[in-house]
């Protein structure tokens, strides 16, 4: 099931990472179509996120809304459960060891 289109591949990949980190299976379509713009209408070339299971739609939309708005300006930093590194709230993966942030942190 198509969830959404992204404005560019970088944003689409970020959204894919957010959903997969939360355990939502999804696929990124139109990954390589930006080079075909002009030959194919631009709106058909945008990267798209597709859900494997449409029952995940409500949760996926909530997660993407949060990803678009980002953390509140007063959000607290978090500590990586794997290596103990302290990271700012906007980061979802530890830069030190690559462990994904627990959604409950």
C-alpha positions as CSV (number, residue, x, y, z in Angstrom):
1,X,0.0,0.0,0.0
2,X,1.4,3.4,-1.0
3,X,1.9,5.5,2.1
4,X,3.3,8.8,0.7
5,X,5.6,10.4,-1.7
6,X,8.8,12.2,-0.6
7,X,10.2,15.5,-2.0
8,X,13.6,13.8,-2.6
9,X,15.5,10.6,-2.2
10,X,17.3,11.8,1.0
11,X,14.1,12.6,2.8
12,X,12.5,9.3,1.5
13,X,15.5,7.3,2.9
14,X,15.2,9.1,6.3
15,X,11.5,8.3,6.5
16,X,12.2,4.7,5.6
17,X,14.8,4.5,8.4
18,X,12.3,6.0,10.9
19,X,9.7,3.4,10.0
20,X,12.0,0.5,9.9
21,X,13.5,1.5,13.3
22,X,10.0,1.3,14.7
23,X,9.5,-2.1,13.3
24,X,7.2,-1.1,10.4
25,X,8.1,-3.0,7.2
26,X,8.1,-0.8,4.2
27,X,9.7,-0.4,0.7
28,X,11.1,2.6,-1.1
29,X,9.9,2.8,-4.7
30,X,11.1,5.1,-7.5
31,X,14.5,5.3,-6.0
32,X,16.2,5.9,-9.4
33,X,13.6,7.7,-11.4
34,X,14.8,11.3,-10.8
35,X,17.0,10.9,-13.8
36,X,14.0,10.3,-16.0
37,X,12.3,13.6,-15.1
38,X,11.3,15.3,-18.3
39,X,10.8,12.0,-20.1
40,X,8.3,11.0,-17.4
41,X,6.1,13.6,-15.5
42,X,7.8,14.9,-12.4
43,X,5.0,13.7,-10.1
44,X,5.5,10.1,-11.2
45,X,9.3,10.3,-10.5
46,X,9.0,11.2,-6.8
47,X,10.3,8.6,-4.3
48,X,7.5,6.7,-2.7
49,X,7.1,4.8,0.6
50,X,5.0,1.7,0.5
51,X,3.9,-0.3,3.5
52,X,4.1,-4.1,3.4
53,X,1.2,-4.4,5.8
54,X,-1.6,-1.7,5.5
55,X,-2.5,-2.3,9.2
56,X,0.6,-0.3,10.0
57,X,-0.8,2.8,8.3
58,X,-2.0,4.8,11.4
59,X,1.2,4.2,13.3
60,X,3.4,5.0,10.2
61,X,1.6,8.3,9.6
62,X,2.1,9.3,13.2
63,X,5.8,8.5,13.0
64,X,6.2,10.4,9.8
65,X,4.4,13.4,11.2
66,X,6.8,13.4,14.1
67,X,9.8,13.0,11.8
68,X,8.7,16.0,9.7
69,X,8.2,18.3,12.7
70,X,11.3,17.1,14.5
71,X,11.8,17.1,18.3
72,X,10.5,20.1,20.3
73,X,13.2,22.7,20.9
74,X,13.3,21.8,24.6
75,X,13.6,18.0,24.0
76,X,16.1,16.3,26.3
77,X,19.2,14.5,25.0
78,X,19.2,10.7,25.1
79,X,21.7,8.1,26.1
80,X,22.6,5.2,23.9
81,X,21.8,1.9,25.5
82,X,24.6,0.1,23.7
83,X,27.6,2.4,24.3
84,X,26.4,5.0,26.7
85,X,27.0,8.0,24.4
86,X,24.8,11.0,25.0
87,X,23.1,12.4,21.9
88,X,21.0,15.4,21.1
89,X,17.2,14.7,20.7
90,X,17.1,15.1,16.9
91,X,19.4,12.1,16.4
92,X,17.7,8.7,16.0
93,X,20.9,6.7,15.7
94,X,24.0,6.8,17.8
95,X,26.9,8.3,15.9
96,X,29.4,6.3,18.1
97,X,28.2,2.8,17.6
98,X,25.3,3.0,15.1
99,X,22.6,1.7,17.5
100,X,19.1,2.9,16.8
101,X,17.4,5.0,19.4
102,X,14.7,3.1,21.4
103,X,11.4,4.8,20.5
104,X,10.5,4.8,24.2
105,X,13.6,6.9,25.1
